[in-house]
Amino acid sequence: MAISSLVIHNPIPVARLSGGTNRVGIIRSHRSVAFDVHPQSKPSNGMAASPLNHLHLHTEAPPRTDFVDSSTSHLCRYEEMLSVPPKSPREVIASKWHEIHGSTEWENLLDPLHPWLRREIIKYGEFAQAAYDAFDFDRFSEHCGSCKYNKCKFFDSLGLIHNGYEVTEYIHAMSHLHMPRWLERSHLVNTWSKDSNWIGFVAVSNNEETERIGRRDIVVTWRGTMAPSEWYDNLQRELEPFGHGEARVEHGFWSIYTSKSASTRYNKCSASEQAMREITRLVKQYQTRGEEVSLTITGHSLGGALALFNAYEAAQSIPGVHISVISFASPRVGNAAFRDELHHLGIKILRVVLKQDIVPKMPGFILNEGLEREKD
């Protein structure tokens, strides 16, 4: 299978982990994996609240023991797994990173959820949350639609100074759809941009993190839906041809990923072109040094959909690089033929979904339609 799923069932009450309001943890209940989600109140702008808030850990079964190289690390004891501080020392996973990133389709790592995989999911979940926290959605700000922080201070500003990554590039996106007046993003005439939104970032592991995880990890993070134009795109129900075969993908998602205009300041190049340009640059830079490189793409909701497009393009353009997608609450993006293409390209995909959430079961956010392979 090209896509593995970590399905989140009914949450159970457990003690909170220590740490900030955006920490992610995993719960295990009986034979199911679950998130204990404590959502924030809905923001006044009417958009969905940030998706990744307090999530906590509980387990009833011991982790897989044959997965550990005892010469370099050790498994957490049962008691330690019940409450793991977010800033506690992280295990050296250099010898096992291929398995953690799906080389064996996460066999025996999801049920029970292995603590090493749990920590990696948390790490990429924090990237996805950061994309929300850094977005300026103040409709009365001239910077509405931009990132609130400078690249050099991005993780420091969000309290993620110890995550071991450095931001190298920002990504902006736009849409060619005509927007109704009531859906316009900002109430100001002179705003940062009437056309574009900050949609994500590219980051790369520093030397210390690279040594711990066994390779130079390039991460692309795509933000979920917050701007009105993105909501409008997500409601589109049209599947359009993709590539040269029978694959079809959602028009709204694809429009956000590929739209550009020479008359704009930030989208003379599409989000696709911006991301691929930086990925290609980084891969070349570190492969020239003789380093092993991986590409991990993450995002929540809309961001999970864009992550799949990004992974497909990267696999087509940069052969030989291990590519994995760790997405959260990602909707369906295309038909079965598109799924098969991802599989043939060797992309490893882990979808973390809440059982009660309808978004991962649907194309777009509201409208349902058949996703079976279309016949000519």
N, C-alpha and C positions, 0 to 999 in steps of 0.2 A: 504493500500500500504506500502511496505517496504521502499521505497525511495521517498522522497519529493525533488522537484527541485525548486530552486530560479533562474529563467531564466532571463538573463541580455539582454535587448533589445538595440536598437540604443541609444548610449549615447548622452546627450545634454550638451552644454557648461554651466558651472556654476562656481562660484567663488571657488578658492581653499581653502581647510581647512588649518589652520595653522599647522605647525609640520614638521617633517622630510620627506625625500623622499620616505619612505616606509610605509606611513600611508594609511589605508584603510577606505573608507567611502561608503555609499550607496546613490544612487540617486533614486528618484521616479518621473516618468514622465507620466502624464495622468493615465492610468490604468495599466501601466507596471512598473516593477522594473528595474533599469538600473545602470550599472557602468559607470562612466566617467573615462576612462583609458587613461593615458598619458604615453605610453611606453617609456622606455629608448632605446637608440640606441643599435643595435645589437653588442654584444661583438666581439672582433677581432678573437676569437677562432672559430667563426662560429656557436656556439650553440645558442639556443633561449635565449632571454633576460629574466631577472627576471620578473615574471608574475604579481606581486602585487606591483604596484607603487602608483601614486596619484589617489585615488578614492574618490569621494565627495558626499555630501548629498543634496538632494532637496526633498520636499514633497508637495503634494497638498491636502492631506486628513489627518484628525486628526487620531492619533493612537487609538487603542482599549482601551476603558476606563474601561471595566469591569475586566481587567487583573491586575489592580494595587491594592496592599494593601496599602491604604492611611496612615495607621498607621506607616509604616516603610519607605515609599518613596513617590515619586511624579513623574508625567509624565513631560517630557520636553514640554515647550510651543512651538507653531509653530515657533516663531522667533528663539528660541534657537536651534531648530533642523536644521535650515538653515546653522548654522556654529558652530559646536561643537568642541572646541579644544581637541586634542587627550589626553591631560593630565588633563581634567576637572574631577571633582568628579564623580565616578561611583555609580549607584544606588545599594542599597542592594537588591539582587534578591533571597535571601535564601528561601522565601516562595513560589517562582514561578519557581525554577530552573528546575523542572521536565517538565513543559510545554515548557520552553525555549529550552530544550534538547529533545523535540519530543514526550513526553508521549501522547499527543493528536494529533500527526502528524502535529504539527505547525498550527493547525486550527485557522484561523483568525489572525495569526501573520505575514503572509507573504505579504498580500495585503490588506491594506497598511503594510509595514514593520514596526514592532513595534520597538521603539528605544532601548528597552532592548535586544531584539534579535539582532538588528543591532550591538550593542556594543560587544556582544559575538562573532558574526561572525568576526568582526574586530580583536578581541583578537586572535582568532585561525588563522585568516589570517596572522597576524604578526608572529605567530609561523611558518607557512608555508614559509613566506618570509625569516625568520631567517635561515632556512635550506639551502636556496640558498646563502645568504650573507656570511655564515660561511664556505662555501665549497671552498677549495683551488684548483683552476683550472689553475694555472700557470704551463704550460707544461715544463718550464725550471726550476722548483723548485723541490728539492728532496722531498718535502712534498706534491707534487701534489696528489690529491685524498683524502687528510685528512681534518679534521676540523681545521680551523685556530686558534681556541680559546680553552682555557682550560675550563673544565666543570664549575669550580668555578667562572669564570669570563665571562661566555658565554653571558648572557643577558646584563651585564654591557658593554661589548665590542661592542654590537650591538645597544646600546642606548635604551634598554628595561628594565632598572633597576627597573621600577615601575610596571612591569606587574604582580607581585605577585607570580611568580613561580621560582623554583630552579631545574636546570638540575641534574639528578641523574645518567644517563648512556648514553653512545653513542652506536649507532648501525652501524655495517659495513656489506656490502654485496659484493657478487662476482657473477661471471657467469661461467658456465662450457663451454660456447660456444668458439670455436676456433676463435680468432680474426685475421682478415687480418692485415698485417703490417701497412697499412695506417691508421688504426683505433686505433692504440695503443695510450694510454693516454699520456704518457710522453716521451720526447726525450732523457731523461737521463738514463744511465745504472744503477747507484746507486740511486734508488728512494725509497721513504717511503714504498711503496708496489706495486708490479707488479700485484697483484691478487685482492686486495680489494679496495673498495671505502667507504668513510664515507657516510652513507645513511640517518641518522636521529638521533633522541635523545628522551629520556624519561625525563619528568619533572613532578613535583608535586607542588600543590599550597601550599604556606606558610600559617601560622596561620591567618594572617590578611585577605588574599584572601579567605581562607576557610570559615571564618566567614561571609564574604560578599556574597559568592555564595551558602552557605548552606550545603556544603559537602567538603570532601577532594577530589580534582580533580586530577587524574593522566592523563597526556597528552602524547600521543605518536605522534611524528611528523615525517613524511616521506618526504624526499627530492624528487623533480622532476628530470627529466632527464637532466644531464649535461655531464656525461662521455661517450665517444664513445661506450664502450661496452654496455651501457644501451640503446643507440639509436639502436644498432644492435639487441639487444633483443626485443625492441619494434616493430621492423619490422617483427618479426616472426608471421606467420599466423595460427599456429597450435593450435587447442583447444584440451586439454587433460582431461582425467577423473579426477574428484575431489570428494573425499569422496566415499561413497558406493552406491549412487543413480545414477541419470541421469545427475547430474551437470557436467558441463565442464567449464574450465577456460583457459585463454590465456597462452600458454606455456612460452612466453618470460617474462611476469610478474612473473609467478610462479617460474621460474628459478632463477630470481634475489632474490626472497623472501626466497627460500629454499636451494640454493646451498651452499656447504661447502667443505672443504678439510683439511685433517689432516696435510698436508705439509705447510699450510699457517699460518701466525702469527695471523691474525685478523679474519679469518673465519674458525677456527676449529669448531665453531658453526655457524649455518646459521643465517641470519638476523631474521628469525622467532624465532629461539631458544633464541637468545639474547634478543629480545623484550619481549617474554613471560616469560623468567626467571626474568627480572626486574619487569614486571607488577605483576607477582605472588608474588614476595617479598614485593612490596609496598602495595598491597591489604592486605596481611596477617599482615603486620606491623601496618597498621592503623585500620583494623577491630579488631585486638587484643586490641586496645585502646578503642574500642566501637564507633568508628567514622563511619559515612556513607561515602561510597566511590563511586565515579563515574569514568568511563574510557571514555575519549574523544580522538578520533583518527583523525588526520588531515593530509592533504598533498595536493600538487598541481600536476596535470597531472599524471605522473607515481606514485608520492607519494599518490595520491588518490586511485589508483589501489591497491597499497600495503596496504593502510589503510583498505580496505575491507577484505583482507586476514587476517590481524591482528585482526580485529573485529570478524571475524568468529571463529578464534582459541580461542580468549579470551572468547567468549560466550560459546564455547564448554567446556572450561577448568575451568572457574570461574563463575559458575551459581550464580545468585542473585545480580550481580553488573550491574548497569545501564550503557549500552554501547551505545555511539552515535558516528557517523562519520560525520564530517563537512569537505567536500572536495571541492576543487576548480579545475574546468576544468578537472575532472577525465574522462578518457576514459572508454568505456565498458570493463568489465573484464571477464564476462562469459555468459552462456546462461540463459534462463528463469528459469531453474531448480535451478541454483546457486542463482538467485535472490530470489526464493521462500524459499530456505534454510535460507538465511539471515532474511527473514521475519519471519519464524517459530521460529528462535532463539530470536526474539524480539529486534534486532538491529535497532536503529533509524538512518536513513541516510538522510542528507541534502546535496544535490549537488548544488553548486553555479556554474553556467555556463554562458558563453557569447553566445548569440544567434548565432552570426556569426562564432563561433569557431567550426571547424569540429571534433576536437579531442573527445569531449564528445559523439559524435554520432557514433564513430567507435571503433572497437576492435583494440588495438595497436594504431599506429599513422597514418598509411597510408592504409593498406589493409583492405577492407571491406569483411565481410562474414556473413552468417546467424547465428543469435544467438538464434534461436528458440530451444526448447527442442528437443534433438536428440532421435530418436526411435531406439531400438535394432532391 
